[in-house]
Amino acid sequence: MPTCKIAAWNIYFSWNLTETHQGALRIPPEQARRAANVGRIINALNADILGIVESMSKREMTCFQDRQ
């Protein structure tokens, strides 16, 4: 029988992971290591469905799109 892996994660203080710099949204240098770890952990979860709880806005989440 197929399984469906569901995960939920609260990214603590997620609002620190992005900033607007010269009009563009980016991950600030001082948060780069933490942001990379967040992306690595999310990828390692390998969930079919992932809920990000109490997180940043959808626009800010695009900074993590296609990052590994």
mmCIF file as Biopython writes it, N, C-alpha, C and O atoms, coordinates in Angstrom:
data_model
#
loop_
_atom_site.group_PDB
_atom_site.id
_atom_site.type_symbol
_atom_site.label_atom_id
_atom_site.label_alt_id
_atom_site.label_comp_id
_atom_site.label_asym_id
_atom_site.label_entity_id
_atom_site.label_seq_id
_atom_site.pdbx_PDB_ins_code
_atom_site.Cartn_x
_atom_site.Cartn_y
_atom_site.Cartn_z
_atom_site.occupancy
_atom_site.B_iso_or_equiv
_atom_site.auth_seq_id
_atom_site.auth_asym_id
_atom_site.pdbx_PDB_model_num
ATOM 1   N N  . MET A ? 1  ? 0.834  -1.176 0.000  1.0 0.0 1  A 1 
ATOM 2   C CA . MET A ? 1  ? 0.000  0.000  0.000  1.0 0.0 1  A 1 
ATOM 3   C C  . MET A ? 1  ? 0.883  1.245  0.000  1.0 0.0 1  A 1 
ATOM 4   O O  . MET A ? 1  ? 1.811  1.325  0.805  1.0 0.0 1  A 1 
ATOM 5   N N  . PRO A ? 2  ? 0.628  2.217  -0.872 1.0 0.0 2  A 1 
ATOM 6   C CA . PRO A ? 2  ? 1.438  3.441  -0.922 1.0 0.0 2  A 1 
ATOM 7   C C  . PRO A ? 2  ? 1.295  4.258  0.365  1.0 0.0 2  A 1 
ATOM 8   O O  . PRO A ? 2  ? 0.253  4.231  1.019  1.0 0.0 2  A 1 
ATOM 9   N N  . THR A ? 3  ? 2.337  4.970  0.706  1.0 0.0 3  A 1 
ATOM 10  C CA . THR A ? 3  ? 2.295  5.835  1.884  1.0 0.0 3  A 1 
ATOM 11  C C  . THR A ? 3  ? 2.413  7.290  1.449  1.0 0.0 3  A 1 
ATOM 12  O O  . THR A ? 3  ? 2.927  7.596  0.373  1.0 0.0 3  A 1 
ATOM 13  N N  . CYS A ? 4  ? 1.934  8.165  2.297  1.0 0.0 4  A 1 
ATOM 14  C CA . CYS A ? 4  ? 2.027  9.607  2.071  1.0 0.0 4  A 1 
ATOM 15  C C  . CYS A ? 4  ? 2.698  10.200 3.307  1.0 0.0 4  A 1 
ATOM 16  O O  . CYS A ? 4  ? 2.173  10.100 4.416  1.0 0.0 4  A 1 
ATOM 17  N N  . LYS A ? 5  ? 3.844  10.810 3.112  1.0 0.0 5  A 1 
ATOM 18  C CA . LYS A ? 5  ? 4.583  11.391 4.228  1.0 0.0 5  A 1 
ATOM 19  C C  . LYS A ? 5  ? 4.201  12.868 4.359  1.0 0.0 5  A 1 
ATOM 20  O O  . LYS A ? 5  ? 4.387  13.652 3.428  1.0 0.0 5  A 1 
ATOM 21  N N  . ILE A ? 6  ? 3.669  13.233 5.520  1.0 0.0 6  A 1 
ATOM 22  C CA . ILE A ? 6  ? 3.239  14.601 5.800  1.0 0.0 6  A 1 
ATOM 23  C C  . ILE A ? 6  ? 4.130  15.164 6.900  1.0 0.0 6  A 1 
ATOM 24  O O  . ILE A ? 6  ? 4.351  14.513 7.921  1.0 0.0 6  A 1 
ATOM 25  N N  . ALA A ? 7  ? 4.641  16.374 6.693  1.0 0.0 7  A 1 
ATOM 26  C CA . ALA A ? 7  ? 5.506  17.011 7.690  1.0 0.0 7  A 1 
ATOM 27  C C  . ALA A ? 7  ? 5.039  18.444 7.915  1.0 0.0 7  A 1 
ATOM 28  O O  . ALA A ? 7  ? 4.513  19.089 7.007  1.0 0.0 7  A 1 
ATOM 29  N N  . ALA A ? 8  ? 5.235  18.927 9.120  1.0 0.0 8  A 1 
ATOM 30  C CA . ALA A ? 8  ? 4.984  20.328 9.455  1.0 0.0 8  A 1 
ATOM 31  C C  . ALA A ? 8  ? 6.191  20.838 10.226 1.0 0.0 8  A 1 
ATOM 32  O O  . ALA A ? 8  ? 6.761  20.131 11.057 1.0 0.0 8  A 1 
ATOM 33  N N  . TRP A ? 9  ? 6.569  22.074 9.938  1.0 0.0 9  A 1 
ATOM 34  C CA . TRP A ? 9  ? 7.742  22.629 10.597 1.0 0.0 9  A 1 
ATOM 35  C C  . TRP A ? 9  ? 7.546  24.107 10.846 1.0 0.0 9  A 1 
ATOM 36  O O  . TRP A ? 9  ? 7.116  24.839 9.955  1.0 0.0 9  A 1 
ATOM 37  N N  . ASN A ? 10 ? 7.858  24.548 12.045 1.0 0.0 10 A 1 
ATOM 38  C CA . ASN A ? 10 ? 7.817  25.952 12.410 1.0 0.0 10 A 1 
ATOM 39  C C  . ASN A ? 10 ? 9.242  26.490 12.280 1.0 0.0 10 A 1 
ATOM 40  O O  . ASN A ? 10 ? 10.119 26.129 13.065 1.0 0.0 10 A 1 
ATOM 41  N N  . ILE A ? 11 ? 9.467  27.345 11.299 1.0 0.0 11 A 1 
ATOM 42  C CA . ILE A ? 11 ? 10.796 27.938 11.107 1.0 0.0 11 A 1 
ATOM 43  C C  . ILE A ? 11 ? 10.915 29.106 12.087 1.0 0.0 11 A 1 
ATOM 44  O O  . ILE A ? 11 ? 10.436 30.208 11.820 1.0 0.0 11 A 1 
ATOM 45  N N  . TYR A ? 12 ? 11.554 28.849 13.208 1.0 0.0 12 A 1 
ATOM 46  C CA . TYR A ? 12 ? 11.691 29.813 14.295 1.0 0.0 12 A 1 
ATOM 47  C C  . TYR A ? 12 ? 12.357 31.100 13.817 1.0 0.0 12 A 1 
ATOM 48  O O  . TYR A ? 12 ? 13.425 31.053 13.207 1.0 0.0 12 A 1 
ATOM 49  N N  . PHE A ? 13 ? 11.741 32.238 14.085 1.0 0.0 13 A 1 
ATOM 50  C CA . PHE A ? 13 ? 12.236 33.551 13.665 1.0 0.0 13 A 1 
ATOM 51  C C  . PHE A ? 13 ? 12.495 33.619 12.163 1.0 0.0 13 A 1 
ATOM 52  O O  . PHE A ? 13 ? 13.512 34.152 11.719 1.0 0.0 13 A 1 
ATOM 53  N N  . SER A ? 14 ? 11.573 33.078 11.399 1.0 0.0 14 A 1 
ATOM 54  C CA . SER A ? 14 ? 11.763 33.038 9.944  1.0 0.0 14 A 1 
ATOM 55  C C  . SER A ? 14 ? 11.838 34.418 9.315  1.0 0.0 14 A 1 
ATOM 56  O O  . SER A ? 14 ? 12.438 34.578 8.252  1.0 0.0 14 A 1 
ATOM 57  N N  . TRP A ? 15 ? 11.242 35.415 9.950  1.0 0.0 15 A 1 
ATOM 58  C CA . TRP A ? 15 ? 11.277 36.757 9.367  1.0 0.0 15 A 1 
ATOM 59  C C  . TRP A ? 15 ? 12.687 37.327 9.278  1.0 0.0 15 A 1 
ATOM 60  O O  . TRP A ? 15 ? 12.892 38.319 8.579  1.0 0.0 15 A 1 
ATOM 61  N N  . ASN A ? 16 ? 13.654 36.743 9.953  1.0 0.0 16 A 1 
ATOM 62  C CA . ASN A ? 16 ? 15.056 37.182 9.860  1.0 0.0 16 A 1 
ATOM 63  C C  . ASN A ? 16 ? 15.766 36.621 8.628  1.0 0.0 16 A 1 
ATOM 64  O O  . ASN A ? 16 ? 16.873 37.055 8.308  1.0 0.0 16 A 1 
ATOM 65  N N  . LEU A ? 17 ? 15.155 35.675 7.942  1.0 0.0 17 A 1 
ATOM 66  C CA . LEU A ? 17 ? 15.840 34.980 6.859  1.0 0.0 17 A 1 
ATOM 67  C C  . LEU A ? 17 ? 15.844 35.736 5.532  1.0 0.0 17 A 1 
ATOM 68  O O  . LEU A ? 17 ? 16.597 35.384 4.624  1.0 0.0 17 A 1 
ATOM 69  N N  . THR A ? 18 ? 15.013 36.769 5.411  1.0 0.0 18 A 1 
ATOM 70  C CA . THR A ? 18 ? 15.002 37.535 4.164  1.0 0.0 18 A 1 
ATOM 71  C C  . THR A ? 18 ? 14.997 39.027 4.464  1.0 0.0 18 A 1 
ATOM 72  O O  . THR A ? 18 ? 14.638 39.458 5.560  1.0 0.0 18 A 1 
ATOM 73  N N  . GLU A ? 19 ? 15.403 39.800 3.469  1.0 0.0 19 A 1 
ATOM 74  C CA . GLU A ? 19 ? 15.359 41.254 3.573  1.0 0.0 19 A 1 
ATOM 75  C C  . GLU A ? 19 ? 15.236 41.828 2.166  1.0 0.0 19 A 1 
ATOM 76  O O  . GLU A ? 19 ? 15.502 41.144 1.178  1.0 0.0 19 A 1 
ATOM 77  N N  . THR A ? 20 ? 14.832 43.083 2.093  1.0 0.0 20 A 1 
ATOM 78  C CA . THR A ? 20 ? 14.816 43.778 0.813  1.0 0.0 20 A 1 
ATOM 79  C C  . THR A ? 20 ? 16.102 44.582 0.722  1.0 0.0 20 A 1 
ATOM 80  O O  . THR A ? 20 ? 16.417 45.377 1.607  1.0 0.0 20 A 1 
ATOM 81  N N  . HIS A ? 21 ? 16.831 44.368 -0.348 1.0 0.0 21 A 1 
ATOM 82  C CA . HIS A ? 21 ? 18.115 45.048 -0.561 1.0 0.0 21 A 1 
ATOM 83  C C  . HIS A ? 21 ? 18.121 45.603 -1.978 1.0 0.0 21 A 1 
ATOM 84  O O  . HIS A ? 21 ? 18.027 44.848 -2.946 1.0 0.0 21 A 1 
ATOM 85  N N  . GLN A ? 22 ? 18.230 46.913 -2.098 1.0 0.0 22 A 1 
ATOM 86  C CA . GLN A ? 22 ? 18.213 47.595 -3.393 1.0 0.0 22 A 1 
ATOM 87  C C  . GLN A ? 22 ? 16.988 47.187 -4.216 1.0 0.0 22 A 1 
ATOM 88  O O  . GLN A ? 22 ? 17.078 46.955 -5.422 1.0 0.0 22 A 1 
ATOM 89  N N  . GLY A ? 23 ? 15.846 47.106 -3.534 1.0 0.0 23 A 1 
ATOM 90  C CA . GLY A ? 23 ? 14.588 46.814 -4.192 1.0 0.0 23 A 1 
ATOM 91  C C  . GLY A ? 23 ? 14.303 45.350 -4.463 1.0 0.0 23 A 1 
ATOM 92  O O  . GLY A ? 23 ? 13.217 45.012 -4.934 1.0 0.0 23 A 1 
ATOM 93  N N  . ALA A ? 24 ? 15.253 44.477 -4.175 1.0 0.0 24 A 1 
ATOM 94  C CA . ALA A ? 24 ? 15.068 43.039 -4.442 1.0 0.0 24 A 1 
ATOM 95  C C  . ALA A ? 24 ? 15.072 42.266 -3.124 1.0 0.0 24 A 1 
ATOM 96  O O  . ALA A ? 24 ? 15.778 42.616 -2.179 1.0 0.0 24 A 1 
ATOM 97  N N  . LEU A ? 25 ? 14.278 41.224 -3.089 1.0 0.0 25 A 1 
ATOM 98  C CA . LEU A ? 25 ? 14.229 40.350 -1.930 1.0 0.0 25 A 1 
ATOM 99  C C  . LEU A ? 25 ? 15.421 39.402 -1.970 1.0 0.0 25 A 1 
ATOM 100 O O  . LEU A ? 25 ? 15.720 38.821 -3.014 1.0 0.0 25 A 1 
ATOM 101 N N  . ARG A ? 26 ? 16.103 39.245 -0.839 1.0 0.0 26 A 1 
ATOM 102 C CA . ARG A ? 26 ? 17.268 38.353 -0.797 1.0 0.0 26 A 1 
ATOM 103 C C  . ARG A ? 26 ? 17.437 37.782 0.604  1.0 0.0 26 A 1 
ATOM 104 O O  . ARG A ? 26 ? 16.797 38.223 1.558  1.0 0.0 26 A 1 
ATOM 105 N N  . ILE A ? 27 ? 18.308 36.797 0.700  1.0 0.0 27 A 1 
ATOM 106 C CA . ILE A ? 27 ? 18.728 36.255 1.982  1.0 0.0 27 A 1 
ATOM 107 C C  . ILE A ? 27 ? 19.977 37.040 2.383  1.0 0.0 27 A 1 
ATOM 108 O O  . ILE A ? 27 ? 20.973 37.014 1.660  1.0 0.0 27 A 1 
ATOM 109 N N  . PRO A ? 28 ? 19.943 37.743 3.530  1.0 0.0 28 A 1 
ATOM 110 C CA . PRO A ? 28 ? 21.100 38.546 3.923  1.0 0.0 28 A 1 
ATOM 111 C C  . PRO A ? 28 ? 22.309 37.671 4.236  1.0 0.0 28 A 1 
ATOM 112 O O  . PRO A ? 28 ? 22.153 36.538 4.693  1.0 0.0 28 A 1 
ATOM 113 N N  . PRO A ? 29 ? 23.505 38.185 3.993  1.0 0.0 29 A 1 
ATOM 114 C CA . PRO A ? 29 ? 24.726 37.398 4.214  1.0 0.0 29 A 1 
ATOM 115 C C  . PRO A ? 29 ? 24.816 36.786 5.609  1.0 0.0 29 A 1 
ATOM 116 O O  . PRO A ? 29 ? 25.277 35.654 5.756  1.0 0.0 29 A 1 
ATOM 117 N N  . GLU A ? 30 ? 24.385 37.516 6.627  1.0 0.0 30 A 1 
ATOM 118 C CA . GLU A ? 30 ? 24.492 36.995 7.995  1.0 0.0 30 A 1 
ATOM 119 C C  . GLU A ? 30 ? 23.502 35.858 8.270  1.0 0.0 30 A 1 
ATOM 120 O O  . GLU A ? 30 ? 23.612 35.187 9.296  1.0 0.0 30 A 1 
ATOM 121 N N  . GLN A ? 31 ? 22.542 35.631 7.375  1.0 0.0 31 A 1 
ATOM 122 C CA . GLN A ? 31 ? 21.576 34.546 7.529  1.0 0.0 31 A 1 
ATOM 123 C C  . GLN A ? 31 ? 21.806 33.418 6.517  1.0 0.0 31 A 1 
ATOM 124 O O  . GLN A ? 31 ? 21.062 32.437 6.516  1.0 0.0 31 A 1 
ATOM 125 N N  . ALA A ? 32 ? 22.809 33.540 5.668  1.0 0.0 32 A 1 
ATOM 126 C CA . ALA A ? 32 ? 23.032 32.573 4.579  1.0 0.0 32 A 1 
ATOM 127 C C  . ALA A ? 32 ? 23.220 31.142 5.095  1.0 0.0 32 A 1 
ATOM 128 O O  . ALA A ? 32 ? 22.656 30.204 4.532  1.0 0.0 32 A 1 
ATOM 129 N N  . ARG A ? 33 ? 23.995 30.974 6.144  1.0 0.0 33 A 1 
ATOM 130 C CA . ARG A ? 33 ? 24.241 29.621 6.671  1.0 0.0 33 A 1 
ATOM 131 C C  . ARG A ? 33 ? 22.952 29.025 7.239  1.0 0.0 33 A 1 
ATOM 132 O O  . ARG A ? 33 ? 22.623 27.869 6.973  1.0 0.0 33 A 1 
ATOM 133 N N  . ARG A ? 34 ? 22.232 29.820 8.016  1.0 0.0 34 A 1 
ATOM 134 C CA . ARG A ? 34 ? 20.970 29.343 8.588  1.0 0.0 34 A 1 
ATOM 135 C C  . ARG A ? 34 ? 19.962 29.012 7.482  1.0 0.0 34 A 1 
ATOM 136 O O  . ARG A ? 34 ? 19.289 27.983 7.543  1.0 0.0 34 A 1 
ATOM 137 N N  . ALA A ? 35 ? 19.858 29.881 6.474  1.0 0.0 35 A 1 
ATOM 138 C CA . ALA A ? 35 ? 18.935 29.645 5.365  1.0 0.0 35 A 1 
ATOM 139 C C  . ALA A ? 35 ? 19.309 28.366 4.619  1.0 0.0 35 A 1 
ATOM 140 O O  . ALA A ? 35 ? 18.430 27.598 4.229  1.0 0.0 35 A 1 
ATOM 141 N N  . ALA A ? 36 ? 20.593 28.136 4.420  1.0 0.0 36 A 1 
ATOM 142 C CA . ALA A ? 36 ? 21.038 26.908 3.754  1.0 0.0 36 A 1 
ATOM 143 C C  . ALA A ? 36 ? 20.652 25.684 4.577  1.0 0.0 36 A 1 
ATOM 144 O O  . ALA A ? 36 ? 20.239 24.665 4.023  1.0 0.0 36 A 1 
ATOM 145 N N  . ASN A ? 37 ? 20.786 25.781 5.907  1.0 0.0 37 A 1 
ATOM 146 C CA . ASN A ? 37 ? 20.406 24.675 6.781  1.0 0.0 37 A 1 
ATOM 147 C C  . ASN A ? 37 ? 18.898 24.421 6.732  1.0 0.0 37 A 1 
ATOM 148 O O  . ASN A ? 37 ? 18.461 23.271 6.727  1.0 0.0 37 A 1 
ATOM 149 N N  . VAL A ? 38 ? 18.106 25.493 6.695  1.0 0.0 38 A 1 
ATOM 150 C CA . VAL A ? 38 ? 16.649 25.344 6.582  1.0 0.0 38 A 1 
ATOM 151 C C  . VAL A ? 38 ? 16.319 24.597 5.297  1.0 0.0 38 A 1 
ATOM 152 O O  . VAL A ? 38 ? 15.545 23.640 5.314  1.0 0.0 38 A 1 
ATOM 153 N N  . GLY A ? 39 ? 16.903 25.029 4.184  1.0 0.0 39 A 1 
ATOM 154 C CA . GLY A ? 39 ? 16.666 24.360 2.909  1.0 0.0 39 A 1 
ATOM 155 C C  . GLY A ? 39 ? 17.107 22.907 2.921  1.0 0.0 39 A 1 
ATOM 156 O O  . GLY A ? 39 ? 16.414 22.040 2.389  1.0 0.0 39 A 1 
ATOM 157 N N  . ARG A ? 40 ? 18.252 22.641 3.522  1.0 0.0 40 A 1 
ATOM 158 C CA . ARG A ? 40 ? 18.780 21.274 3.593  1.0 0.0 40 A 1 
ATOM 159 C C  . ARG A ? 40 ? 17.850 20.367 4.398  1.0 0.0 40 A 1 
ATOM 160 O O  . ARG A ? 40 ? 17.580 19.233 4.004  1.0 0.0 40 A 1 
ATOM 161 N N  . ILE A ? 41 ? 17.371 20.871 5.513  1.0 0.0 41 A 1 
ATOM 162 C CA . ILE A ? 41 ? 16.485 20.072 6.359  1.0 0.0 41 A 1 
ATOM 163 C C  . ILE A ? 41 ? 15.153 19.823 5.665  1.0 0.0 41 A 1 
ATOM 164 O O  . ILE A ? 41 ? 14.638 18.706 5.699  1.0 0.0 41 A 1 
ATOM 165 N N  . ILE A ? 42 ? 14.590 20.850 5.037  1.0 0.0 42 A 1 
ATOM 166 C CA . ILE A ? 42 ? 13.327 20.676 4.315  1.0 0.0 42 A 1 
ATOM 167 C C  . ILE A ? 42 ? 13.492 19.631 3.216  1.0 0.0 42 A 1 
ATOM 168 O O  . ILE A ? 42 ? 12.628 18.770 3.053  1.0 0.0 42 A 1 
ATOM 169 N N  . ASN A ? 43 ? 14.579 19.694 2.466  1.0 0.0 43 A 1 
ATOM 170 C CA . ASN A ? 43 ? 14.825 18.686 1.427  1.0 0.0 43 A 1 
ATOM 171 C C  . ASN A ? 43 ? 14.998 17.296 2.023  1.0 0.0 43 A 1 
ATOM 172 O O  . ASN A ? 43 ? 14.511 16.314 1.462  1.0 0.0 43 A 1 
ATOM 173 N N  . ALA A ? 44 ? 15.690 17.207 3.161  1.0 0.0 44 A 1 
ATOM 174 C CA . ALA A ? 44 ? 15.934 15.909 3.790  1.0 0.0 44 A 1 
ATOM 175 C C  . ALA A ? 44 ? 14.649 15.275 4.322  1.0 0.0 44 A 1 
ATOM 176 O O  . ALA A ? 44 ? 14.556 14.051 4.413  1.0 0.0 44 A 1 
ATOM 177 N N  . LEU A ? 45 ? 13.665 16.092 4.673  1.0 0.0 45 A 1 
ATOM 178 C CA . LEU A ? 45 ? 12.386 15.551 5.132  1.0 0.0 45 A 1 
ATOM 179 C C  . LEU A ? 45 ? 11.730 14.706 4.053  1.0 0.0 45 A 1 
ATOM 180 O O  . LEU A ? 45 ? 11.036 13.734 4.354  1.0 0.0 45 A 1 
ATOM 181 N N  . ASN A ? 46 ? 11.948 15.071 2.808  1.0 0.0 46 A 1 
ATOM 182 C CA . ASN A ? 46 ? 11.413 14.335 1.664  1.0 0.0 46 A 1 
ATOM 183 C C  . ASN A ? 46 ? 9.922  14.035 1.829  1.0 0.0 46 A 1 
ATOM 184 O O  . ASN A ? 46 ? 9.456  12.927 1.565  1.0 0.0 46 A 1 
ATOM 185 N N  . ALA A ? 47 ? 9.192  15.058 2.274  1.0 0.0 47 A 1 
ATOM 186 C CA . ALA A ? 47 ? 7.754  14.893 2.529  1.0 0.0 47 A 1 
ATOM 187 C C  . ALA A ? 47 ? 6.962  15.038 1.240  1.0 0.0 47 A 1 
ATOM 188 O O  . ALA A ? 47 ? 7.331  15.804 0.350  1.0 0.0 47 A 1 
ATOM 189 N N  . ASP A ? 48 ? 5.882  14.301 1.155  1.0 0.0 48 A 1 
ATOM 190 C CA . ASP A ? 48 ? 4.949  14.463 0.040  1.0 0.0 48 A 1 
ATOM 191 C C  . ASP A ? 48 ? 4.144  15.749 0.209  1.0 0.0 48 A 1 
ATOM 192 O O  . ASP A ? 48 ? 3.825  16.430 -0.765 1.0 0.0 48 A 1 
ATOM 193 N N  . ILE A ? 49 ? 3.826  16.065 1.451  1.0 0.0 49 A 1 
ATOM 194 C CA . ILE A ? 49 ? 3.118  17.293 1.794  1.0 0.0 49 A 1 
ATOM 195 C C  . ILE A ? 49 ? 3.885  17.960 2.932  1.0 0.0 49 A 1 
ATOM 196 O O  . ILE A ? 49 ? 4.166  17.333 3.953  1.0 0.0 49 A 1 
ATOM 197 N N  . LEU A ? 50 ? 4.220  19.234 2.748  1.0 0.0 50 A 1 
ATOM 198 C CA . LEU A ? 50 ? 4.977  19.967 3.765  1.0 0.0 50 A 1 
ATOM 199 C C  . LEU A ? 50 ? 4.214  21.215 4.160  1.0 0.0 50 A 1 
ATOM 200 O O  . LEU A ? 50 ? 3.855  22.025 3.306  1.0 0.0 50 A 1 
ATOM 201 N N  . GLY A ? 51 ? 3.966  21.372 5.450  1.0 0.0 51 A 1 
ATOM 202 C CA . GLY A ? 51 ? 3.342  22.584 5.972  1.0 0.0 51 A 1 
ATOM 203 C C  . GLY A ? 51 ? 4.378  23.398 6.712  1.0 0.0 51 A 1 
ATOM 204 O O  . GLY A ? 51 ? 5.010  22.909 7.648  1.0 0.0 51 A 1 
ATOM 205 N N  . ILE A ? 52 ? 4.553  24.638 6.297  1.0 0.0 52 A 1 
ATOM 206 C CA . ILE A ? 52 ? 5.448  25.549 7.007  1.0 0.0 52 A 1 
ATOM 207 C C  . ILE A ? 52 ? 4.557  26.377 7.922  1.0 0.0 52 A 1 
ATOM 208 O O  . ILE A ? 52 ? 3.697  27.121 7.451  1.0 0.0 52 A 1 
ATOM 209 N N  . VAL A ? 53 ? 4.761  26.250 9.219  1.0 0.0 53 A 1 
ATOM 210 C CA . VAL A ? 53 ? 3.902  26.862 10.218 1.0 0.0 53 A 1 
ATOM 211 C C  . VAL A ? 53 ? 4.518  28.163 10.724 1.0 0.0 53 A 1 
ATOM 212 O O  . VAL A ? 53 ? 5.729  28.243 10.931 1.0 0.0 53 A 1 
ATOM 213 N N  . GLU A ? 54 ? 3.679  29.183 10.923 1.0 0.0 54 A 1 
ATOM 214 C CA . GLU A ? 54 ? 4.125  30.485 11.444 1.0 0.0 54 A 1 
ATOM 215 C C  . GLU A ? 54 ? 5.357  30.981 10.700 1.0 0.0 54 A 1 
ATOM 216 O O  . GLU A ? 54 ? 6.367  31.323 11.315 1.0 0.0 54 A 1 
ATOM 217 N N  . SER A ? 55 ? 5.269  31.015 9.420  1.0 0.0 55 A 1 
ATOM 218 C CA . SER A ? 55 ? 6.423  31.346 8.600  1.0 0.0 55 A 1 
ATOM 219 C C  . SER A ? 55 ? 6.298  32.724 7.969  1.0 0.0 55 A 1 
ATOM 220 O O  . SER A ? 55 ? 5.351  33.468 8.227  1.0 0.0 55 A 1 
ATOM 221 N N  . MET A ? 56 ? 7.260  33.034 7.154  1.0 0.0 56 A 1 
ATOM 222 C CA . MET A ? 56 ? 7.285  34.278 6.398  1.0 0.0 56 A 1 
ATOM 223 C C  . MET A ? 56 ? 6.210  34.247 5.316  1.0 0.0 56 A 1 
ATOM 224 O O  . MET A ? 56 ? 5.526  33.239 5.141  1.0 0.0 56 A 1 
ATOM 225 N N  . SER A ? 57 ? 6.066  35.335 4.603  1.0 0.0 57 A 1 
ATOM 226 C CA . SER A ? 57 ? 5.052  35.428 3.555  1.0 0.0 57 A 1 
ATOM 227 C C  . SER A ? 57 ? 5.403  34.529 2.367  1.0 0.0 57 A 1 
ATOM 228 O O  . SER A ? 57 ? 6.542  34.087 2.217  1.0 0.0 57 A 1 
ATOM 229 N N  . LYS A ? 58 ? 4.405  34.274 1.536  1.0 0.0 58 A 1 
ATOM 230 C CA . LYS A ? 58 ? 4.624  33.465 0.327  1.0 0.0 58 A 1 
ATOM 231 C C  . LYS A ? 58 ? 5.695  34.113 -0.557 1.0 0.0 58 A 1 
ATOM 232 O O  . LYS A ? 58 ? 6.529  33.411 -1.129 1.0 0.0 58 A 1 
ATOM 233 N N  . ARG A ? 59 ? 5.677  35.429 -0.671 1.0 0.0 59 A 1 
ATOM 234 C CA . ARG A ? 59 ? 6.686  36.153 -1.475 1.0 0.0 59 A 1 
ATOM 235 C C  . ARG A ? 59 ? 8.094  35.876 -0.943 1.0 0.0 59 A 1 
ATOM 236 O O  . ARG A ? 59 ? 9.015  35.620 -1.719 1.0 0.0 59 A 1 
ATOM 237 N N  . GLU A ? 60 ? 8.256  35.929 0.379  1.0 0.0 60 A 1 
ATOM 238 C CA . GLU A ? 60 ? 9.567  35.685 0.981  1.0 0.0 60 A 1 
ATOM 239 C C  . GLU A ? 60 ? 10.000 34.231 0.815  1.0 0.0 60 A 1 
ATOM 240 O O  . GLU A ? 60 ? 11.188 33.951 0.658  1.0 0.0 60 A 1 
ATOM 241 N N  . MET A ? 61 ? 9.047  33.312 0.849  1.0 0.0 61 A 1 
ATOM 242 C CA . MET A ? 61 ? 9.374  31.896 0.681  1.0 0.0 61 A 1 
ATOM 243 C C  . MET A ? 61 ? 9.971  31.612 -0.700 1.0 0.0 61 A 1 
ATOM 244 O O  . MET A ? 61 ? 10.659 30.606 -0.875 1.0 0.0 61 A 1 
ATOM 245 N N  . THR A ? 62 ? 9.718  32.484 -1.682 1.0 0.0 62 A 1 
ATOM 246 C CA . THR A ? 62 ? 10.280 32.249 -3.020 1.0 0.0 62 A 1 
ATOM 247 C C  . THR A ? 62 ? 11.805 32.312 -2.997 1.0 0.0 62 A 1 
ATOM 248 O O  . THR A ? 62 ? 12.450 31.797 -3.911 1.0 0.0 62 A 1 
ATOM 249 N N  . CYS A ? 63 ? 12.394 32.929 -1.978 1.0 0.0 63 A 1 
ATOM 250 C CA . CYS A ? 63 ? 13.861 32.931 -1.863 1.0 0.0 63 A 1 
ATOM 251 C C  . CYS A ? 63 ? 14.421 31.535 -1.696 1.0 0.0 63 A 1 
ATOM 252 O O  . CYS A ? 63 ? 15.598 31.306 -1.973 1.0 0.0 63 A 1 
ATOM 253 N N  . PHE A ? 64 ? 13.598 30.593 -1.247 1.0 0.0 64 A 1 
ATOM 254 C CA . PHE A ? 64 ? 14.044 29.235 -1.001 1.0 0.0 64 A 1 
ATOM 255 C C  . PHE A ? 64 ? 13.700 28.292 -2.149 1.0 0.0 64 A 1 
ATOM 256 O O  . PHE A ? 64 ? 14.089 27.124 -2.139 1.0 0.0 64 A 1 
ATOM 257 N N  . GLN A ? 65 ? 12.984 28.793 -3.117 1.0 0.0 65 A 1 
ATOM 258 C CA . GLN A ? 65 ? 12.584 27.965 -4.248 1.0 0.0 65 A 1 
ATOM 259 C C  . GLN A ? 65 ? 13.814 27.483 -5.012 1.0 0.0 65 A 1 
ATOM 260 O O  . GLN A ? 65 ? 14.701 28.274 -5.334 1.0 0.0 65 A 1 
ATOM 261 N N  . ASP A ? 66 ? 13.862 26.218 -5.294 1.0 0.0 66 A 1 
ATOM 262 C CA . ASP A ? 66 ? 14.941 25.612 -6.070 1.0 0.0 66 A 1 
ATOM 263 C C  . ASP A ? 66 ? 16.325 25.798 -5.467 1.0 0.0 66 A 1 
ATOM 264 O O  . ASP A ? 66 ? 17.321 25.771 -6.190 1.0 0.0 66 A 1 
ATOM 265 N N  . ARG A ? 67 ? 16.404 25.988 -4.132 1.0 0.0 67 A 1 
ATOM 266 C CA . ARG A ? 67 ? 17.708 26.083 -3.458 1.0 0.0 67 A 1 
ATOM 267 C C  . ARG A ? 67 ? 18.020 24.746 -2.803 1.0 0.0 67 A 1 
ATOM 268 O O  . ARG A ? 67 ? 17.125 24.058 -2.313 1.0 0.0 67 A 1 
ATOM 269 N N  . GLN A ? 68 ? 19.289 24.389 -2.801 1.0 0.0 68 A 1 
ATOM 270 C CA . GLN A ? 68 ? 19.708 23.174 -2.101 1.0 0.0 68 A 1 
ATOM 271 C C  . GLN A ? 68 ? 20.973 23.441 -1.359 1.0 0.0 68 A 1 
ATOM 272 O O  . GLN A ? 68 ? 21.502 22.548 -0.699 1.0 0.0 68 A 1 
#
